[in-house]
């Protein structure tokens, strides 16, 4: 039986299983706090029940006893133990996980990840993350999207870059996928029209920052028969509002534990990159030489939009052709039908309209210095009739970190992979 169910079992004999949160031994009685996935209960034991047993914090136990009212406990009841079985004894712990905060360095917490994940606040992060993913699925399922699963071993990079992890693949070299982009587009053209995927992607970037991972979870979608990239932005506006509403409904306990206030999702403001750079120069004296936003620029722009509109989100649109992949739909000679979404000062989404005509796509590849012969299997689908389409990708760990207010994106990854970490 779960701890949270005991409130309905006063006077009944029950059995609960979980971890020893802490113990207090007195001469005539022992108080034990037991934790399972649903909560914590105090058990009252006769010391004789533990005679000959050396019980430690985080040991796994099974307790059989009677649920009785106890106004002095936080729950209003406690468990009068009749039997206790030690199912697995825990060794000496490298740090304490039973305080209000997990006050240990992040790398130490990650080195002992199974232990640190038991902390109430750390555990709550990933329950919220799971709720976000479920809500992403439910919204898209309800809007005609089909969930797909695409290869993570590929013959080439989706963006023609060098930031690829090479893998031995029998007698050939394969690569870990940077994105499901090509497959999403091909599946739109395969007649599904609307597809989404939740899966790992890999970037061989030698970053060591608080905002980058080398393996992360990407929430991808692609949809056909759009008019422009604004259709994708409109959809994401609804998507995020629905996701946050679902988390609010399904994770009240976790939000309370973390002290998180979910953001409102109004009609998200949209500014072109040119306008954004102008705002940064006018308001903050910040010059950008390469026509792009650096991390400080993202933060300052978000601050400005929040002050002016009250929105914690802002779309930045119309990125230069030089800054976007070869499949991005051009707007004139220099710009593209693309966007990024900033949330509380950090980019969490990249998206836009894609080129859907074969001849235009091959021409754009050549203009980028790429050889269309290297993308034959991808390009072939564009000779079979491809509708106008576009899509986006949301970084799950970044979204989670920004919602909760985590200082490092690795805190929003169960087992992060970064420049220096391959274990656990």
Secondary structure, 3 states (H helix, E strand, C coil): CCHHHHHHCCCCEEEEEEEEEEEEECCCCEEEEEEECCEEEEEEECHHHHCCCCCCCCCEEEEEEEEEECCCCCCCEEEEEEEEEEEECCCCCCCCCCCCCCCCCHHHHHHCHHHHCCCHHHHHHHHHHHHHHHHHHHHHHCCCCEECCCCCEECCCCCCCCCCCEEEECCEEEEECCCCHHHHHHHHHHHHCEEEEEEEEECCCCCCCCCCCCEEEEEEEEEECCCCHHHHHHHHHHHHHHHHHHHHHHCHHHHHHHCCCCCCCCCCEEEEHHHHHHHHHHHHCCCCCCCCCCHHHHHHHHHHHHHHHCCCEEEEECCEHHHCCCCECEECCCEECEEEEEECCEEEEEEEEECCCHHHHHHHHHHCCCCHHHHHHHHHHHHCCCCCEEEEEEEHHHHHHHHHCCCCHHHHCCCCEECCECCC
